[in-house]
Amino acid sequence: MHTNTQSKIHKMVVTAMLSAVAAVLMFLEFSVPIMPSFIKLDISELPALLASFSLGPVYGVVVCLVKNLINLTHTSTGGVGELCNFLLGVTFVVPAGLLYKKMKNRKGAFLGSLVGSAIMAVLSVPLNYFITYPIYAVFMPMEGIIGMYQLILPFVDNLLQCLLVFNMPFTFAKGMLDVLIAFLIYKPLSPLLHR
C-alpha cells in the first residue's frame, strides 16, 4: 500500500514538473521562414511525449491540457490556438504512448512517435479547416489569411491547399523534432522520470 501511494505521488510530481516545462516551452516559440508569420514553431509537446512514454498516454494528455490552460492566461488567439494545440498534442502523444506500451524498447518508441507524428499531421488538416481557421476568419478575412500563404507560394489559392502544402508537412516535422530531442534526452532523464 505504501509503495502504491509513493508511485501515485511520484507520477503526480513528474506530471506537474513536465507540465510546467511544457508551459515554458510553449512561450518559447519562433517564426519559421517557410511558413506564414502567424504560424510559430515550439517544442512544447516534448514533455508530453516524455510523460506518455514514462508514465502512460493519460499523463501525456494531462501535460497537454495543463500547458494549454496555463497559456490561456495570456493568449493572443482567444483560446482557439490553445484548443487546436491541445487536440493536436493528444493525437500525437496518445498513439506514441500506446505503441510504446506494447513494445517497450527504442524501436517501439520510434515507431509510436512516427505514427503519432503522422496522425497529428493528417488530423491537423480537418482541425484547422473546420475549427481553427473559421474562427480566425472572424478577426481576419480568409483572403488575408490565404494571402499570407501566397506570399510564400503564389499558386495556393484556397484554404485546403494551404493546409495540405504548408501545415501538414510542418506539423509532421514539428512532431519529429520533438521525437529527435526526446531520443537525445530520454535516457539521461530516465532515473528522474521512473524514480
N, C-alpha and C positions, 0 to 999 in steps of 0.2 A: 504493500500500500504506500509506504514511504517513497519507494523508487518511482511509483506511478505519479505521485504528486510532484516529485522532483522533475520528472520528464515533462509534465504539463507546464510547470513553471519555466523550465528551460525553453520549451517551444514558444511560450508567450514572450519571453525576453528576447529570443533570437528574432521572432517575427516583428516585435516592436523596433528592435535595432535596425533590421533590414528595411522596415517601412520608413524610418527616419532617414536612412541613407538614400532610399529611393526618392523621397520628397526633395532632398537637397539636389540630387542628380537631375530631377525634373526642372529645377530652376536653372541649371547649367546647360541651357540649350543654345544652339547656334545655327545660323543660316548655312545652307549648302548652295554653292554657285549654280548647280544644275537644277535647282528647284525654285519655285516662286518664293519670294521673301517671307510670306506668311507661314510657310512650312518650315519647321525647325527640327533639328536632329538633337536627340538626347539619348542617354543610355539608362533611363530610369527603370526599364524592365529588367535590368541586370539583377538587382537584389531580389525581385520577384521570382526570377528564374532560379537563383540560388536557393530561395525558400522552397520552391517547388521540388527541386532535386533533394534537398537535405531533410525537409520536414514533410513534404507531400503537396500535391496540387492545391488543396484547400488553403494552405498557408501562402502559396503564391498568389492566389486570388485575394486574400486578405491584404497582402502587401500592395497589390494593385489598387485596391479600394482605399486604403489609408492614405497612400501618397496622393491620390486624386482629391480626397476630401481635404487634405492639408492644402493642396494647391488651390482649392476653391476660395480660400481666404483672400486671395488677390488675383483672381482670374481675369484675363482680358478677353475671354470668349463667352462670358455669360454662362459658363458651365458646360457648354456644348463640347469644347475641346476636351475637357476632363471626362465627360461621358464617353466620347469616342475613344480616348486613350485607355479608359478602364476596360471597355468592351474588347478592344484590340489586344490589350495586355492579357486578358483572360483567355482569348483564343490562342495566344502564344504559349503561356505557361502551363495551362491545363494539359494539352496534348503532350508537351515536353515532359511534364512530371509523371503522367500516366505511363508513357512508354518507358521512361527511366525506371519506374516501379517494377515493370515486367522484366527489364534487362538491366540489372544494376551493375553496369560497367561503362567504360568510356564510349564504347560503341552504342550502347543504349542511350546514353546522354546525348551523343551527337545525333543519332537517328531521331530521337524525340525532339531535339531542338530544331532540326531541319524540317521535320513535319510541322512543328509549331510555327516556325517562321513562314512556311508555305501557306498554312491555313490562315494565319494572320494577314498575309499579303493578299490572298484571294478575297477574304472577307472584308478587307479594307475598302474594296470597290463598292459593294452594296451599302455598307455602313456609311461611307462618305456620300454616296449618291442619294440615299433615301433619308438620312438623318442630318449629318453634319452640314453639308453644303446648302440644302434648302433653308436651314436656319441661318447660316451665314448670309444667304441671299437677301434676308430681311434687312440686313445692315449695309450690304454692298451688292449692287446689281450683278447678276450672274455674268453679264457681258464683261464686267470689270474683272471678275474672278478668272474667267476664261482668257481674257486679255493678258493677264499676268503670266499665264502658261504660254501664250502665243509669243510673248517677248523672248522666250527661250526656244520654242519650236513653233514657227508660224503655221504649220499645216494642221495643228489640232484645232478643231472648230466646234466641239461640243464637250460637255462635262464628262461624259462616259469615256471619250477618247483621252481626255486629260488624266483621268483616274487610272486608265489602263496603261498609258505610256509613261506617266510620271509616278503616281502614288503607289501603284502595286509593286514595281521593282524597288522603289525607295523603301517601302515598308519591309520587304524581304531583306534588303541589305541591312536595314536597321536591326532587324532580328538577328541576323548572322553576326553583326558586330557585337551584340550582347553575348552571343554564343562564344565567339572568339575570346572575349575578355573573361567570360565565366570559366572557360577551359584553362586560361592562364592563372586565375586566382583561386579556383575551387580547392585544389589540393592544399595550398598553404592555409586557407581558411577552414578547412575541414574539421580540425580539432575544436574550433570555436563553434561551428555550426552543429556538430554532433556531440558536443561535450567532451 
